[in-house]
Amino acid sequence: MRKAPGPNGFPNRALKHLPMRTVLLFLQIFNAILCTHHFSRVWKHAWIISILKPGKDPAQPSSYRPISLLETIGKFFEKILLNRILYEVGECGLLREEQFGFRSRHSTSLQLARLVQQITRNFGESTLKGAVFLDVIKAFDTVWIEGLLYKFTVLNFSSYHVHIISSYLRGRTFEASFLKAMSSRRGMWAGVEQGGFNSYALFSLYVNDMPKPSHHVELALYAEDRPSYVRRDTLALVDSYLLLYLRHLKRSLPEWRIAIKVSNSSAIIFG
């Protein structure tokens, strides 16, 4: 309820004071969306504000993180859609074991604890562990919508889910604001809203089929964060197995329009 309002300026806290008659009307609208698989175009428009990243140069456009402000009522329906997606994911076990994002009883803290445990085990066994931390360029903004819908089909989501997610993602528009300036309305042909309730879940499913490593390399995934690590007795072996997997990623990721920002990625040897 503390979130900023969307383009119509309707405050979130006002929803708490709506009469039951209005709540029932929204219920009818949401049920109609689920029946017709049509997400209202009014709710697809976003205001994009820019938040300066800590410690970054304010004169550089890349120093800002874009956040989408969406219509309050539309975000309520997004929660309903998210619950249905997560139910399907949980019931069918669709997310891979290395992915800790948007899975029941999983979190960033547990993923971090898992990685720390693997590293500290090496200290007692006198072995080395090499890790590569990859940063995806504009992860949410560059999601290929047609590719994402194809992956939903491959994961055996029902046509009902695919059609409503298709309506939710297609035909979006935005206006970007910076200081006191506002852009004209533009169309969005790729990406998921950075600020939408469904964005992290959709991106997690989008990268769910990233190449599986060999038994020498392990992954630690959380939405768009993707460390890869390997444990071996010598530095030469650590280096060779990680390089082999990175070459595999270099060939496969561009097929899904995913790019790695090398300058923000890093490699570390623990030992």
The 8 nearest C-alpha neighbors of each residue, nearest first, counted from 0:
[[1, 11, 12, 2, 10, 3, 14, 15],
 [2, 0, 3, 11, 12, 10, 4, 13],
 [3, 1, 0, 4, 11, 10, 68, 12],
 [2, 4, 1, 5, 68, 10, 11, 0],
 [5, 3, 10, 8, 9, 11, 2, 71],
 [4, 6, 70, 69, 68, 8, 7, 71],
 [5, 7, 8, 46, 70, 45, 69, 4],
 [8, 6, 9, 5, 70, 4, 71, 10],
 [9, 7, 4, 6, 5, 10, 70, 3],
 [8, 10, 7, 4, 11, 5, 71, 13],
 [11, 9, 4, 12, 13, 8, 3, 71],
 [12, 10, 0, 13, 14, 71, 4, 9],
 [11, 13, 0, 14, 10, 15, 1, 16],
 [14, 12, 15, 11, 16, 10, 17, 9],
 [15, 13, 12, 16, 17, 11, 10, 0],
 [16, 14, 13, 12, 17, 11, 0, 18],
 [15, 17, 14, 13, 18, 12, 19, 22],
 [16, 18, 14, 15, 21, 19, 22, 13],
 [19, 17, 20, 21, 16, 22, 15, 23],
 [20, 18, 22, 21, 23, 17, 24, 16],
 [19, 21, 23, 18, 22, 24, 17, 25],
 [22, 20, 24, 23, 19, 18, 17, 25],
 [21, 23, 19, 25, 24, 20, 26, 18],
 [24, 22, 26, 20, 21, 25, 19, 27],
 [23, 25, 21, 27, 26, 22, 20, 28],
 [26, 24, 28, 22, 27, 23, 29, 21],
 [25, 27, 23, 29, 24, 28, 30, 22],
 [26, 28, 24, 30, 25, 29, 31, 23],
 [29, 27, 25, 31, 26, 30, 32, 24],
 [28, 30, 32, 26, 31, 27, 25, 33],
 [31, 29, 33, 27, 32, 28, 26, 34],
 [30, 32, 34, 28, 29, 33, 35, 27],
 [33, 31, 29, 37, 35, 30, 36, 34],
 [32, 34, 30, 36, 31, 35, 29, 163],
 [35, 33, 31, 32, 36, 30, 37, 29],
 [34, 36, 32, 37, 33, 31, 163, 30],
 [37, 35, 163, 33, 32, 34, 162, 38],
 [38, 36, 32, 35, 166, 163, 39, 33],
 [39, 37, 167, 166, 32, 40, 36, 163],
 [40, 38, 41, 42, 37, 43, 32, 167],
 [39, 41, 43, 42, 38, 44, 170, 171],
 [42, 40, 39, 43, 44, 70, 73, 38],
 [43, 41, 73, 40, 44, 39, 70, 69],
 [42, 44, 171, 40, 41, 172, 45, 39],
 [43, 45, 172, 173, 42, 171, 41, 69],
 [46, 44, 173, 69, 68, 67, 47, 174],
 [45, 47, 174, 68, 67, 173, 175, 6],
 [48, 46, 67, 175, 66, 174, 176, 68],
 [47, 49, 66, 176, 65, 175, 46, 177],
 [48, 50, 65, 64, 63, 66, 51, 177],
 [51, 49, 64, 63, 52, 65, 48, 66],
 [52, 50, 63, 62, 64, 53, 49, 57],
 [51, 53, 63, 55, 62, 50, 54, 64],
 [54, 52, 55, 51, 62, 56, 50, 63],
 [53, 55, 52, 56, 51, 62, 57, 63],
 [56, 54, 62, 53, 52, 57, 51, 59],
 [55, 57, 58, 59, 62, 54, 51, 52],
 [58, 56, 59, 55, 62, 51, 60, 63],
 [59, 57, 56, 60, 62, 55, 61, 63],
 [58, 60, 61, 62, 57, 56, 63, 55],
 [61, 59, 62, 63, 58, 57, 56, 64],
 [60, 62, 59, 63, 64, 56, 55, 57],
 [63, 61, 60, 55, 59, 52, 51, 56],
 [64, 62, 51, 50, 61, 49, 52, 60],
 [63, 65, 50, 49, 51, 52, 66, 62],
 [66, 64, 49, 48, 47, 50, 63, 67],
 [67, 65, 48, 47, 193, 194, 49, 64],
 [66, 68, 47, 194, 46, 45, 193, 69],
 [69, 67, 5, 46, 45, 47, 66, 4],
 [70, 68, 5, 45, 67, 71, 6, 46],
 [69, 71, 5, 73, 42, 72, 74, 6],
 [70, 72, 74, 73, 5, 11, 69, 4],
 [73, 71, 75, 74, 70, 76, 42, 25],
 [72, 74, 42, 76, 70, 75, 71, 77],
 [75, 73, 77, 71, 76, 72, 70, 78],
 [76, 74, 72, 78, 77, 73, 71, 79],
 [75, 77, 79, 73, 78, 74, 80, 29],
 [78, 76, 74, 80, 75, 79, 81, 196],
 [79, 77, 81, 76, 75, 80, 82, 196],
 [78, 80, 76, 82, 77, 81, 83, 75],
 [79, 81, 77, 83, 78, 82, 76, 84],
 [82, 80, 78, 84, 83, 79, 197, 77],
 [83, 81, 85, 79, 80, 84, 86, 78],
 [82, 84, 86, 80, 81, 85, 87, 79],
 [83, 85, 81, 87, 86, 82, 88, 80],
 [86, 84, 88, 82, 87, 83, 89, 81],
 [85, 87, 83, 89, 88, 84, 90, 82],
 [86, 88, 84, 90, 85, 89, 91, 83],
 [89, 87, 85, 93, 86, 91, 92, 90],
 [88, 90, 92, 86, 87, 91, 85, 93],
 [91, 89, 87, 88, 92, 86, 93, 85],
 [90, 92, 93, 88, 89, 87, 86, 94],
 [93, 91, 89, 88, 90, 94, 95, 87],
 [92, 94, 88, 91, 95, 89, 154, 87],
 [95, 93, 92, 207, 98, 96, 88, 204],
 [96, 94, 97, 98, 93, 207, 92, 208],
 [95, 97, 98, 94, 99, 220, 92, 219],
 [98, 96, 219, 95, 220, 218, 99, 217],
 [97, 99, 220, 96, 221, 95, 100, 94],
 [100, 98, 221, 105, 106, 102, 220, 97],
 [99, 101, 221, 222, 102, 98, 106, 105],
 [102, 100, 200, 99, 103, 105, 85, 106],
 [101, 103, 105, 100, 99, 104, 89, 106],
 [102, 104, 105, 101, 89, 106, 99, 100],
 [105, 103, 102, 106, 99, 109, 101, 100],
 [106, 104, 99, 102, 103, 109, 100, 107],
 [107, 105, 109, 108, 99, 110, 100, 104],
 [106, 108, 110, 109, 111, 221, 99, 105],
 [109, 107, 111, 106, 110, 112, 105, 113],
 [110, 108, 112, 106, 111, 107, 113, 105],
 [109, 111, 113, 107, 112, 108, 114, 106],
 [110, 112, 108, 114, 109, 113, 107, 115],
 [113, 111, 109, 115, 110, 114, 116, 108],
 [114, 112, 110, 116, 111, 115, 109, 117],
 [113, 115, 111, 117, 116, 112, 118, 110],
 [116, 114, 112, 118, 117, 113, 119, 111],
 [117, 115, 113, 119, 114, 118, 112, 120],
 [116, 118, 114, 120, 115, 119, 113, 121],
 [117, 119, 115, 120, 116, 121, 114, 128],
 [120, 118, 121, 116, 122, 117, 115, 123],
 [121, 119, 117, 118, 122, 123, 116, 124],
 [122, 120, 126, 124, 119, 123, 118, 125],
 [121, 123, 119, 125, 120, 124, 270, 126],
 [122, 124, 121, 120, 125, 119, 126, 270],
 [123, 125, 121, 126, 122, 120, 127, 119],
 [126, 124, 122, 123, 121, 127, 270, 232],
 [127, 125, 232, 121, 124, 231, 270, 122],
 [128, 126, 270, 231, 230, 232, 269, 121],
 [129, 127, 230, 269, 229, 268, 231, 270],
 [128, 130, 268, 229, 228, 267, 237, 269],
 [131, 129, 228, 267, 227, 266, 268, 229],
 [130, 132, 266, 227, 226, 265, 228, 133],
 [133, 131, 226, 265, 264, 225, 266, 227],
 [134, 132, 264, 225, 226, 131, 135, 259],
 [133, 135, 264, 260, 259, 263, 136, 132],
 [136, 134, 259, 138, 260, 258, 137, 133],
 [135, 137, 260, 138, 259, 258, 134, 257],
 [138, 136, 140, 139, 141, 135, 258, 142],
 [137, 139, 135, 136, 140, 141, 223, 142],
 [138, 140, 190, 191, 141, 137, 142, 193],
 [139, 141, 190, 137, 138, 142, 191, 189],
 [140, 142, 190, 139, 189, 138, 137, 143],
 [143, 141, 190, 189, 139, 140, 144, 191],
 [142, 144, 146, 189, 145, 147, 141, 190],
 [145, 143, 147, 146, 189, 142, 148, 190],
 [146, 144, 148, 147, 143, 149, 165, 150],
 [145, 147, 149, 143, 144, 148, 150, 255],
 [146, 148, 144, 150, 149, 145, 205, 143],
 [149, 147, 151, 145, 150, 146, 144, 152],
 [150, 148, 146, 152, 147, 151, 145, 153],
 [151, 149, 153, 147, 152, 148, 154, 146],
 [150, 152, 148, 154, 149, 153, 156, 147],
 [151, 153, 155, 149, 150, 154, 156, 148],
 [152, 154, 150, 155, 151, 149, 156, 148],
 [153, 155, 151, 152, 156, 150, 93, 149],
 [156, 154, 152, 153, 157, 151, 158, 150],
 [155, 157, 151, 152, 154, 160, 158, 161],
 [156, 158, 159, 160, 155, 161, 152, 151],
 [157, 159, 161, 160, 162, 156, 152, 163],
 [158, 160, 157, 162, 161, 163, 36, 156],
 [161, 159, 157, 163, 158, 162, 164, 156],
 [160, 162, 158, 164, 159, 163, 165, 157],
 [163, 161, 165, 159, 164, 160, 36, 158],
 [162, 164, 36, 166, 165, 160, 161, 167],
 [165, 163, 167, 161, 166, 162, 160, 168],
 [164, 166, 162, 168, 163, 167, 161, 169],
 [165, 167, 163, 164, 169, 38, 168, 37],
 [166, 168, 164, 38, 165, 169, 163, 43],
 [169, 167, 165, 166, 164, 171, 170, 191],
 [170, 168, 166, 171, 167, 165, 188, 144],
 [169, 171, 172, 168, 187, 186, 40, 43],
 [172, 170, 43, 187, 169, 44, 186, 168],
 [173, 171, 186, 44, 185, 187, 43, 45],
 [172, 174, 45, 44, 185, 184, 46, 186],
 [173, 175, 184, 46, 182, 183, 47, 45],
 [176, 174, 47, 182, 181, 46, 48, 173],
 [177, 175, 181, 48, 180, 47, 182, 178],
 [176, 178, 180, 179, 49, 48, 181, 175],
 [177, 179, 180, 176, 181, 49, 48, 175],
 [180, 178, 177, 181, 176, 182, 175, 48],
 [179, 181, 177, 176, 178, 182, 175, 183],
 [182, 180, 176, 175, 177, 179, 183, 174],
 [183, 181, 175, 174, 176, 184, 180, 185],
 [182, 184, 174, 185, 181, 175, 173, 176],
 [185, 183, 174, 173, 182, 172, 186, 175],
 [186, 184, 172, 173, 183, 174, 187, 182],
 [185, 187, 172, 171, 188, 173, 184, 170],
 [188, 186, 171, 172, 189, 185, 170, 173],
 [187, 189, 186, 190, 169, 170, 171, 144],
 [190, 188, 143, 141, 142, 187, 144, 140],
 [191, 189, 140, 142, 141, 139, 143, 192],
 [190, 192, 139, 198, 140, 193, 142, 189],
 [191, 193, 195, 194, 198, 67, 190, 139],
 [194, 192, 66, 67, 195, 191, 139, 198],
 [193, 195, 67, 192, 66, 196, 68, 198],
 [194, 196, 192, 198, 197, 193, 74, 67],
 [195, 197, 198, 77, 78, 194, 74, 81],
 [198, 196, 200, 195, 81, 199, 201, 77],
 [197, 199, 201, 195, 200, 191, 196, 192],
 [198, 200, 202, 201, 197, 203, 222, 196],
 [201, 199, 203, 197, 202, 198, 101, 204],
 [202, 200, 198, 204, 203, 199, 197, 205],
 [201, 203, 205, 199, 204, 200, 198, 206],
 [204, 202, 222, 200, 205, 201, 206, 207],
 [203, 205, 207, 201, 202, 206, 200, 94],
 [204, 206, 202, 203, 147, 207, 201, 150],
 [207, 205, 209, 208, 204, 203, 202, 222],
 [206, 208, 204, 205, 209, 203, 94, 95],
 [209, 207, 206, 210, 205, 211, 204, 95],
 [208, 210, 206, 207, 211, 252, 251, 248],
 [211, 209, 208, 212, 248, 251, 247, 252],
 [210, 212, 209, 213, 208, 218, 217, 244],
 [213, 211, 216, 210, 244, 214, 217, 215],
 [212, 214, 215, 216, 211, 217, 244, 240],
 [213, 215, 216, 212, 217, 211, 229, 240],
 [214, 216, 213, 229, 217, 240, 230, 212],
 [217, 215, 229, 212, 213, 214, 228, 227],
 [218, 216, 228, 227, 229, 212, 215, 219],
 [219, 217, 227, 97, 226, 220, 228, 216],
 [218, 220, 97, 226, 225, 227, 98, 110],
 [221, 219, 98, 225, 97, 224, 99, 218],
 [220, 222, 100, 99, 224, 98, 223, 225],
 [221, 223, 203, 100, 224, 199, 220, 202],
 [222, 224, 221, 225, 138, 135, 203, 202],
 [225, 223, 221, 222, 220, 226, 134, 133],
 [224, 226, 220, 133, 219, 132, 223, 227],
 [225, 227, 132, 219, 131, 218, 133, 228],
 [228, 226, 218, 131, 130, 217, 219, 225],
 [227, 229, 130, 217, 129, 216, 131, 218],
 [228, 230, 216, 129, 128, 215, 237, 217],
 [229, 231, 128, 127, 129, 237, 228, 126],
 [232, 230, 127, 237, 233, 126, 236, 128],
 [233, 231, 126, 127, 234, 230, 236, 125],
 [234, 232, 235, 236, 231, 237, 127, 126],
 [233, 235, 237, 236, 238, 232, 127, 231],
 [234, 236, 238, 233, 237, 239, 240, 232],
 [237, 235, 239, 238, 234, 233, 240, 231],
 [238, 236, 234, 235, 240, 239, 231, 129],
 [237, 239, 235, 236, 241, 240, 234, 242],
 [238, 240, 236, 242, 241, 237, 243, 235],
 [241, 239, 243, 242, 237, 238, 236, 244],
 [242, 240, 244, 243, 238, 239, 245, 237],
 [243, 241, 245, 239, 244, 240, 238, 246],
 [242, 244, 240, 246, 241, 245, 239, 247],
 [243, 245, 247, 241, 246, 242, 248, 240],
 [244, 246, 248, 242, 247, 243, 249, 241],
 [247, 245, 249, 243, 244, 248, 242, 250],
 [246, 248, 244, 245, 250, 249, 251, 243],
 [249, 247, 245, 251, 250, 246, 252, 244],
 [250, 248, 246, 247, 251, 252, 245, 253],
 [249, 251, 248, 247, 252, 246, 253, 254],
 [250, 252, 248, 254, 253, 249, 247, 210],
 [251, 253, 257, 254, 255, 248, 249, 250],
 [254, 252, 256, 255, 257, 251, 258, 250],
 [255, 253, 252, 256, 251, 257, 250, 146],
 [256, 254, 253, 257, 252, 146, 143, 251],
 [257, 255, 253, 254, 258, 252, 143, 141],
 [256, 258, 252, 253, 255, 259, 135, 141],
 [257, 259, 136, 135, 253, 256, 260, 252],
 [260, 258, 135, 136, 134, 261, 133, 257],
 [261, 259, 136, 134, 262, 263, 135, 264],
 [260, 262, 264, 263, 259, 134, 133, 265],
 [261, 263, 260, 264, 265, 134, 259, 133],
 [264, 262, 261, 260, 134, 265, 133, 259],
 [265, 263, 133, 261, 134, 132, 262, 260],
 [264, 266, 132, 131, 263, 267, 133, 261],
 [265, 267, 131, 130, 132, 268, 264, 129],
 [268, 266, 130, 129, 269, 131, 265, 132],
 [267, 269, 129, 128, 130, 270, 127, 266],
 [270, 268, 128, 127, 129, 267, 118, 130],
 [269, 127, 122, 126, 128, 268, 121, 125]]
